Amino acid sequence: MTYPDDDEDDPTLMRNQASLTTSNGGIWLILGGLLTLICAVILTFELPLDPPGVALFGLVSVLGLYAAMVVVRLRTEPGRKRLGTMAALMIAIAVVGLGCVVAVAAAAYSS
């Protein structure tokens, strides 16, 4: 018996998406930059709020993760490894940004 997941050429599988197989990485930089900009603006407005340092940590981390994304795009050979790493960095930007925003908002709400 064969299952649909056994078909390696199935374009509907997550691992066969064009953005993870044939892209040159430019779209990841554009969307990652947009996400970084949104996170940076929100975290900048949260800098004076308590707890001290959380927004600054988030801001520096998000900018550092985007810089790592640019380095990966410029230094890694084209292919799945580059695109997978860029996707992981973009997810990390979202997680760190959201985590810091929620932490500051929760502290502000509780005080």
WOKADA-V301131 format. One record per residue. N is the residue number from 0. RES is the residue in one small letter. PHI is phi in radians with two decimals (* if undefined). PSI is psi in whole degrees, -180 to 180 (none if undefined). OMEGA is omega in radians with two decimals (* if undefined). Layout:
# WOKADA-V301131
N,RES,PHI,PSI,OMEGA + N,RES,PHI,PSI,OMEGA
This chain:
# WOKADA-V301131
0,m,*,137,3.11 + 1,t,-1.93,149,3.12 + 2,y,-1.96,153,-3.13 + 3,p,-1.01,-30,-3.12 + 4,d,-1.24,-14,-3.13 + 5,d,-1.33,-15,-3.09 + 6,d,-1.43,109,-3.09 + 7,e,-1.21,-22,-3.09 + 8,d,-1.66,6,-3.12 + 9,d,-1.22,113,-3.08 + 10,p,-1.24,-10,-3.13 + 11,t,-1.52,-8,3.11 + 12,l,-1.25,145,-3.13 + 13,m,-0.97,-43,-3.08 + 14,r,-1.27,-10,-3.13 + 15,n,-1.83,11,3.13 + 16,q,-1.19,144,-3.12 + 17,a,-1.06,-35,-3.12 + 18,s,-1.18,-17,3.10 + 19,l,-1.92,3,-3.11 + 20,t,-2.23,-39,-3.02 + 21,t,-2.11,-6,-3.11 + 22,s,-1.18,152,3.08 + 23,n,-1.56,-3,3.09 + 24,g,1.71,-8,-3.13 + 25,g,-1.09,-41,-3.13 + 26,i,-1.15,-34,3.09 + 27,w,-1.14,-38,3.11 + 28,l,-1.18,-40,-3.14 + 29,i,-1.14,-51,-3.12 + 30,l,-1.21,-37,3.06 + 31,g,-1.12,-39,3.09 + 32,g,-1.14,-40,3.10 + 33,l,-1.13,-45,3.10 + 34,l,-1.11,-42,3.10 + 35,t,-1.10,-42,3.12 + 36,l,-1.07,-46,3.13 + 37,i,-1.08,-47,3.13 + 38,c,-1.09,-42,-3.10 + 39,a,-1.13,-40,3.13 + 40,v,-1.13,-47,-3.13 + 41,i,-1.10,-46,-3.12 + 42,l,-1.18,-32,3.09 + 43,t,-1.11,-41,3.10 + 44,f,-1.19,-23,3.14 + 45,e,-1.58,-3,-3.10 + 46,l,-0.96,-42,-3.12 + 47,p,-1.34,-7,-3.08 + 48,l,-1.47,158,3.07 + 49,d,-1.44,157,-0.10 + 50,p,-1.28,142,-3.07 + 51,p,-1.13,136,3.06 + 52,g,1.65,-20,-3.10 + 53,v,-1.17,-47,3.13 + 54,a,-1.14,-38,3.11 + 55,l,-1.14,-43,3.07 + 56,f,-1.01,-46,3.13 + 57,g,-1.09,-43,-3.14 + 58,l,-1.10,-48,3.14 + 59,v,-1.14,-40,-3.13 + 60,s,-1.14,-44,-3.14 + 61,v,-1.11,-44,3.12 + 62,l,-1.14,-39,3.10 + 63,g,-1.15,-40,3.11 + 64,l,-1.15,-38,3.09 + 65,y,-1.18,-39,3.08 + 66,a,-1.07,-40,3.08 + 67,a,-1.11,-36,3.10 + 68,m,-1.11,-41,3.11 + 69,v,-1.14,-43,3.13 + 70,v,-1.08,-44,3.12 + 71,v,-1.06,-42,-3.14 + 72,r,-1.10,-37,-3.07 + 73,l,-1.49,-28,-2.99 + 74,r,-1.87,-17,-3.08 + 75,t,-1.69,145,3.12 + 76,e,-1.15,146,3.13 + 77,p,-1.03,146,3.11 + 78,g,2.46,-170,-3.08 + 79,r,-1.07,-37,-3.11 + 80,k,-1.08,-47,3.13 + 81,r,-1.08,-48,-3.07 + 82,l,-1.20,-38,3.10 + 83,g,-1.13,-40,3.12 + 84,t,-1.16,-41,3.12 + 85,m,-1.15,-39,3.09 + 86,a,-1.12,-43,3.13 + 87,a,-1.11,-40,3.11 + 88,l,-1.15,-37,3.11 + 89,m,-1.17,-39,3.07 + 90,i,-1.11,-40,3.12 + 91,a,-1.11,-39,3.09 + 92,i,-1.05,-46,-3.13 + 93,a,-1.12,-44,-3.10 + 94,v,-1.16,-47,-3.13 + 95,v,-1.14,-46,3.14 + 96,g,-1.05,-48,-3.13 + 97,l,-1.16,-41,3.13 + 98,g,-1.05,-44,-3.13 + 99,c,-1.22,-40,3.11 + 100,v,-1.10,-44,3.13 + 101,v,-1.14,-40,3.13 + 102,a,-1.09,-44,3.13 + 103,v,-1.20,-42,-3.14 + 104,a,-1.13,-40,3.12 + 105,a,-1.14,-40,3.10 + 106,a,-1.16,-39,3.14 + 107,a,-1.20,-36,-3.13 + 108,y,-1.22,-38,-3.08 + 109,s,-1.37,-17,-3.11 + 110,s,-1.70,none,*
